[in-house]
Amino acid sequence: MSIPNIITLGRIMLVPIIVWAIVSSQMEIAFAVFLIAGVSDAIDGFLAKRFNMTSELGALLDPLADKALLVSIYMALGIWGAIPRWIVILVVSRDIMIVAAVIVSWLFDRPVAMKPSMVSKLNTVAQVAFAALVLAALAFGFKPGPYDMILMGFVTVFTLSSVSLYLVEWLRHMSAIEAK
């Protein structure tokens, strides 16, 4: 168990705290914990790369922590009414589709290599920025417009683009089964 993996596990353990803070209307706490999670993500990534502490476990845990955090925040903010439910459905559905595709490829004994594309990375940045803006606006009582609409547009475009690219690649990968 490396230090970056311990930090990543800590980030996973922050998820219920953020959800509790949002549903309890403790937005200052939610925003602060979100910032801590973001800093911990940067630290574990830096340590893993700089000190050659990368591992297979870390390669699985890090994106899991990121997705658990973002999906939970989007769901909590959607239930709380701070963001439109359609954006929650879009973000969560993308991740469900990707996980389902990975599971199906495992079931067919054709595991697919999950390597994030540039669009997927931009999607994550847009999702994080939108969630941060909404949490900050709720925590500090300011109006996020028009930036919230701009970021929501980016989240929409990147989410749809990302899931489309993953789906095309997955279909190519899985169609190789029939070609044999």
Order of alpha helices (4+ residues) and beta strands (2+ residues): alpha-alpha-alpha-alpha-alpha-alpha
